[in-house]
Amino acid sequence: MIRIEIDEPTLARTRIAISPLGEAVCSLFLLRRNPAGAPWPYDQWAVRAREILRTHPATAPVRFYFETSSSMPDFLDPIPSTSTPTLDEQLAELRATPAELIDEQLRRYAPDPALEPFRRDPRAALDRLADGLAAYWDAAIAPHWPAMRAALDEEVLLRARALAADGPDALLARLHERIVWERPVLTLVKSLEHSFTATDQRLLLVPLIFSRGALFCSTDHPEIVMVTYQARGSALLASMPAPVADDRLAILVGRGRAAVLRALVTPATTTSLATALGLAPSTVSEHLTSLLAAGVIHRRRAGRRVLYGLEPAGTALVGLLGDDSAATEFVS
């Protein structure tokens, strides 16, 4: 367990951000944790990503993330400095990491041969790593990024609305099944044992599509504690539907409407539903119209967006007739 005792000023400064670089690093750790083959919905993506790593020489530097300890200094996966940074911006920050900061952070970690290049010649090591990450991103993640970004934007919008409407306590209590908030302690359910106190800092929450339930926490930054968690929408990486046997919900309402109902466990727009489910926007609109008429979903405006979500009847349908895994992910 990682237990973070959070004081009131830190809790009051809770914010949410996305991290393209964090997605890239997390995707590499996903491949590392699943050498025999990643689970759905990452399985086919993982096959292609491993082929890219095997055949694209420019990606060679990112093999570093397969060699280093899973506990690594923050400078190797920098905390987002804005709420919506681009990959180029984050790579520029990585390249510009001050040598004294690298030295300070490395002193807190046990000797690791993979980190030695950053001790000997930090500028050259950072440039090489950034070049490798850029090449890996372009080949393995960039084709999926528009859909990923749309899903992450909606995740941030929904969490920000919850934060504004109900406060940080309610937000943290519903963040993830393996994140437990019992004021003033935030517990990440992991095999690692670690405890620390966040005093007069800022809590930054970062959703990651490539997390697959892996929870990460940064501790090196003097002003920010970053906690990552699994974002919904990972099914957009799948090239085939999730295997569902005896799908009673699909038998009752049809395969397309069943997919839309399951996706709406998290409110979404027509466009993001179409992207995640691999359906034409017109098809998704037809399904939404039918489900609205049946009273199992609702339609609400959030700024310039129109979000659809489940009514209690829709939640009951998904809960009673849909298996648990389908009720917590988008289904393509």
C-alpha positions as CSV (number, residue, x, y, z in Angstrom):
1,M,0.0,0.0,0.0
2,I,1.1,3.6,-0.7
3,R,-0.5,5.8,2.0
4,I,-0.4,9.6,1.4
5,E,-1.5,11.8,4.3
6,I,-2.9,14.9,2.8
7,D,-3.3,18.2,4.7
8,E,-6.1,20.7,4.0
9,P,-4.1,23.1,1.8
10,T,-2.9,20.3,-0.4
11,L,-6.4,18.9,-0.7
12,A,-7.9,22.3,-1.6
13,R,-5.4,22.6,-4.4
14,T,-6.4,19.3,-6.1
15,R,-6.2,19.6,-9.9
16,I,-6.5,17.4,-13.0
17,A,-4.2,17.2,-16.0
18,I,-3.4,14.9,-18.9
19,S,0.2,13.7,-19.8
20,P,1.1,12.5,-23.3
21,L,4.6,11.6,-22.1
22,G,3.0,9.8,-19.1
23,E,0.9,7.7,-21.6
24,A,4.1,6.8,-23.5
25,V,6.0,5.8,-20.4
26,C,3.0,3.9,-19.0
27,S,2.5,2.0,-22.3
28,L,6.1,0.8,-22.1
29,F,5.6,-0.4,-18.5
30,L,2.4,-2.2,-19.7
31,L,4.5,-4.0,-22.3
32,R,7.1,-4.8,-19.6
33,R,4.5,-6.2,-17.2
34,N,3.0,-8.4,-19.8
35,P,5.9,-10.0,-21.7
36,A,3.8,-13.0,-22.9
37,G,1.0,-10.8,-24.3
38,A,-1.1,-7.9,-23.0
39,P,-4.7,-8.4,-22.1
40,W,-7.7,-7.0,-24.1
41,P,-8.1,-4.2,-25.1
42,Y,-4.3,-3.7,-25.4
43,D,-3.5,-7.1,-27.0
44,Q,-3.4,-6.2,-30.7
45,W,-1.9,-2.8,-30.0
46,A,0.9,-4.6,-27.9
47,V,1.7,-6.9,-30.7
48,R,2.2,-4.0,-33.1
49,A,4.1,-2.0,-30.5
50,R,6.6,-4.8,-29.9
51,E,7.1,-5.1,-33.6
52,I,7.8,-1.4,-33.7
53,L,10.4,-1.7,-30.9
54,R,12.0,-4.6,-32.7
55,T,12.2,-3.1,-36.1
56,H,12.6,0.7,-35.6
57,P,16.2,1.4,-34.6
58,A,15.2,5.0,-33.6
59,T,13.1,3.6,-30.7
60,A,16.1,1.8,-29.1
61,P,16.6,4.3,-26.3
62,V,13.1,3.6,-24.8
63,R,14.3,0.1,-23.9
64,F,15.7,1.9,-20.9
65,Y,12.2,1.6,-19.3
66,F,12.4,-2.2,-19.6
67,E,15.7,-2.1,-17.7
68,T,15.3,0.4,-14.9
69,S,13.6,-0.2,-11.6
70,S,9.8,0.4,-11.7
71,S,10.6,3.0,-8.9
72,M,12.4,5.7,-10.8
73,P,13.2,9.4,-10.3
74,D,10.5,11.8,-11.4
75,F,12.6,13.6,-14.0
76,L,12.3,10.5,-16.2
77,D,8.5,11.0,-16.4
78,P,8.1,14.7,-15.6
79,I,5.0,16.0,-13.9
80,P,2.8,18.0,-16.4
81,S,3.5,21.7,-16.0
82,T,0.1,22.6,-17.5
83,S,-3.3,20.9,-17.6
84,T,-3.0,20.0,-21.3
85,P,0.6,19.8,-22.4
86,T,1.7,18.5,-25.8
87,L,4.2,15.7,-26.2
88,D,6.7,18.2,-27.8
89,E,6.4,20.5,-24.8
90,Q,7.0,17.7,-22.3
91,L,10.0,16.3,-24.3
92,A,11.4,19.8,-24.3
93,E,11.1,19.9,-20.5
94,L,12.7,16.5,-20.3
95,R,15.7,17.6,-22.4
96,A,16.1,20.8,-20.3
97,T,16.1,19.0,-16.9
98,P,18.8,20.8,-14.8
99,A,21.8,18.6,-14.0
100,E,21.6,19.6,-10.3
101,L,18.0,18.3,-10.2
102,I,19.0,15.0,-11.7
103,D,21.8,14.7,-9.2
104,E,19.5,15.5,-6.3
105,Q,16.9,13.0,-7.3
106,L,19.4,10.2,-8.1
107,R,20.8,10.5,-4.6
108,R,17.5,9.3,-3.3
109,Y,17.5,6.0,-5.2
110,A,19.5,2.8,-4.9
111,P,22.3,2.4,-7.4
112,D,20.9,1.2,-10.7
113,P,23.1,0.5,-13.8
114,A,20.4,1.8,-16.1
115,L,20.6,5.2,-14.5
116,E,24.4,5.6,-14.8
117,P,24.3,7.4,-18.1
118,F,22.3,10.2,-16.4
119,R,25.0,10.5,-13.8
120,R,27.9,10.6,-16.2
121,D,26.5,12.8,-19.0
122,P,23.0,13.9,-18.2
123,R,22.5,16.1,-21.3
124,A,23.5,13.4,-23.8
125,A,21.4,10.8,-21.9
126,L,18.3,13.0,-21.9
127,D,18.6,13.9,-25.5
128,R,19.0,10.3,-26.5
129,L,15.9,9.3,-24.4
130,A,13.8,12.1,-25.7
131,D,14.7,11.2,-29.3
132,G,13.7,7.6,-28.6
133,L,10.4,8.6,-27.0
134,A,9.5,10.8,-29.9
135,A,10.2,8.0,-32.4
136,Y,8.2,5.5,-30.3
137,W,5.3,7.9,-30.0
138,D,5.1,8.6,-33.7
139,A,5.0,4.9,-34.6
140,A,3.1,3.4,-31.7
141,I,0.8,6.0,-30.2
142,A,0.3,8.9,-32.5
143,P,-2.2,7.0,-34.8
144,H,-4.4,6.5,-31.7
145,W,-3.8,9.9,-30.1
146,P,-6.8,11.9,-31.5
147,A,-9.2,9.3,-30.1
148,M,-7.3,9.0,-26.9
149,R,-7.2,12.8,-26.5
150,A,-11.0,13.0,-27.0
151,A,-11.5,10.4,-24.3
152,L,-9.1,12.1,-21.9
153,D,-10.7,15.5,-22.5
154,E,-14.1,14.0,-21.4
155,E,-12.5,12.3,-18.4
156,V,-11.0,15.6,-17.3
157,L,-14.2,17.5,-17.9
158,L,-16.3,15.0,-15.9
159,R,-13.8,14.9,-13.0
160,A,-13.5,18.7,-13.0
161,R,-17.3,19.1,-12.8
162,A,-17.3,16.6,-9.9
163,L,-14.5,18.6,-8.2
164,A,-16.4,21.9,-8.6
165,A,-19.8,20.5,-7.7
166,D,-19.0,18.1,-4.8
167,G,-15.4,19.0,-3.7
168,P,-12.2,16.9,-3.5
169,D,-13.6,14.4,-1.0
170,A,-16.3,13.2,-3.3
171,L,-13.9,13.2,-6.3
172,L,-11.2,11.1,-4.5
173,A,-13.8,8.7,-3.1
174,R,-14.9,7.8,-6.6
175,L,-11.6,8.0,-8.5
176,H,-10.7,4.3,-8.9
177,E,-11.6,1.0,-7.3
178,R,-8.0,0.6,-6.0
179,I,-7.8,4.2,-4.6
180,V,-9.2,4.6,-1.1
181,W,-9.9,8.0,0.4
182,E,-10.3,8.0,4.2
183,R,-9.6,11.6,5.2
184,P,-6.8,12.6,5.6
185,V,-5.2,9.5,4.0
186,L,-5.3,8.5,0.3
187,T,-4.3,4.9,-0.1
188,L,-3.2,3.3,-3.4
189,V,-3.7,-0.4,-3.2
190,K,-0.4,-1.8,-4.4
191,S,2.1,-4.4,-3.3
192,L,4.7,-1.7,-2.6
193,E,4.7,-0.5,1.0
194,H,5.3,3.3,1.4
195,S,3.9,6.1,3.4
196,F,4.5,9.9,3.3
197,T,2.8,13.2,4.1
198,A,1.9,15.9,1.6
199,T,2.1,19.2,3.4
200,D,1.2,22.5,1.8
201,Q,1.6,21.1,-1.7
202,R,-0.7,20.4,-4.7
203,L,-2.4,17.1,-5.5
204,L,-2.4,16.5,-9.3
205,L,-4.5,13.7,-10.7
206,V,-3.5,12.4,-14.1
207,P,-5.8,9.8,-15.9
208,L,-3.9,7.4,-18.2
209,I,-5.5,5.2,-20.8
210,F,-2.5,2.9,-20.8
211,S,-2.6,2.5,-17.0
212,R,-4.6,-0.8,-17.0
213,G,-5.1,-0.4,-13.3
214,A,-1.4,0.4,-12.5
215,L,-1.3,3.3,-10.1
216,F,1.8,5.6,-10.0
217,C,2.7,8.3,-7.5
218,S,5.4,10.9,-7.8
219,T,7.2,12.0,-4.6
220,D,10.3,14.0,-5.8
221,H,8.7,17.3,-6.6
222,P,8.8,19.8,-3.7
223,E,5.4,21.4,-4.6
224,I,3.3,18.7,-6.3
225,V,2.2,15.1,-5.5
226,M,1.1,13.4,-8.7
227,V,-1.2,10.4,-8.7
228,T,-2.1,8.6,-11.9
229,Y,-5.1,6.3,-12.4
230,Q,-6.9,4.3,-15.1
231,A,-8.9,6.5,-17.4
232,R,-12.0,5.0,-19.1
233,G,-11.8,4.7,-22.9
234,S,-9.0,2.1,-23.3
235,A,-11.3,0.0,-25.6
236,L,-10.6,2.5,-28.4
237,L,-7.2,0.7,-28.7
238,A,-8.9,-2.6,-29.5
239,S,-9.1,-3.9,-33.0
240,M,-11.8,-6.4,-32.2
241,P,-14.7,-6.5,-29.7
242,A,-14.2,-7.9,-26.2
243,P,-15.1,-11.6,-26.0
244,V,-18.5,-11.7,-24.4
245,A,-20.3,-15.0,-24.0
246,D,-24.1,-15.2,-23.7
247,D,-24.5,-11.4,-23.9
248,R,-27.9,-11.1,-22.5
249,L,-27.9,-7.3,-22.8
250,A,-27.2,-7.5,-26.5
251,I,-29.9,-10.1,-27.0
252,L,-32.4,-7.8,-25.3
253,V,-31.6,-4.4,-26.9
254,G,-29.2,-5.3,-29.8
255,R,-25.5,-5.4,-30.0
256,G,-25.0,-1.7,-30.9
257,R,-27.3,-0.3,-28.2
258,A,-25.8,-2.7,-25.7
259,A,-22.3,-1.3,-26.5
260,V,-23.6,2.3,-26.2
261,L,-25.2,1.5,-22.8
262,R,-22.1,0.0,-21.5
263,A,-20.0,2.9,-22.7
264,L,-22.3,5.4,-21.0
265,V,-21.3,4.1,-17.5
266,T,-19.2,7.3,-18.0
267,P,-21.1,10.1,-19.6
268,A,-19.9,10.9,-23.1
269,T,-20.6,12.8,-26.3
270,T,-21.8,11.4,-29.6
271,T,-18.4,12.0,-31.2
272,S,-16.4,10.3,-28.5
273,L,-18.8,7.3,-28.4
274,A,-18.5,6.9,-32.2
275,T,-14.7,7.0,-31.9
276,A,-14.5,4.6,-29.0
277,L,-17.0,2.1,-30.4
278,G,-15.8,2.3,-34.0
279,L,-19.3,3.3,-35.3
280,A,-20.5,6.0,-37.6
281,P,-21.8,9.1,-35.7
282,S,-25.1,8.7,-37.4
283,T,-25.4,5.1,-36.1
284,V,-24.6,6.2,-32.6
285,S,-27.2,9.0,-32.8
286,E,-29.8,6.5,-33.8
287,H,-29.0,4.3,-30.8
288,L,-29.0,7.3,-28.5
289,T,-32.4,8.4,-29.8
290,S,-33.9,5.0,-29.1
291,L,-32.3,4.7,-25.7
292,L,-33.6,8.3,-24.8
293,A,-37.1,7.3,-25.9
294,A,-36.9,4.2,-23.7
295,G,-35.9,6.3,-20.7
296,V,-32.7,4.5,-19.9
297,I,-30.3,7.4,-20.7
298,H,-30.4,11.2,-20.3
299,R,-29.1,14.1,-22.3
300,R,-27.4,17.1,-20.6
301,R,-25.5,20.1,-21.8
302,A,-22.0,20.8,-20.3
303,G,-20.8,24.1,-21.8
304,R,-20.7,23.7,-25.5
305,R,-20.9,19.9,-25.3
306,V,-23.9,17.6,-25.0
307,L,-23.2,14.6,-22.7
308,Y,-25.2,11.4,-22.5
309,G,-25.3,9.3,-19.4
310,L,-27.2,6.5,-17.8
311,E,-30.6,6.9,-16.0
312,P,-31.2,4.5,-13.0
313,A,-33.0,2.2,-15.4
314,G,-30.0,2.1,-17.7
315,T,-27.6,1.5,-14.8
316,A,-29.9,-1.4,-13.7
317,L,-29.9,-2.9,-17.1
318,V,-26.1,-2.8,-17.4
319,G,-25.7,-4.1,-13.9
320,L,-28.2,-7.0,-14.2
321,L,-27.6,-8.1,-17.7
322,G,-24.1,-7.0,-18.5
323,D,-21.0,-8.7,-17.0
324,D,-18.9,-6.7,-14.5
325,S,-16.0,-6.1,-16.9
326,A,-18.3,-4.7,-19.6
327,A,-19.8,-2.4,-17.1
328,T,-16.5,-0.7,-16.3
329,E,-15.1,-0.2,-19.8
330,F,-16.1,1.0,-23.2
331,V,-17.0,-1.9,-25.5
332,S,-16.3,-1.7,-29.2
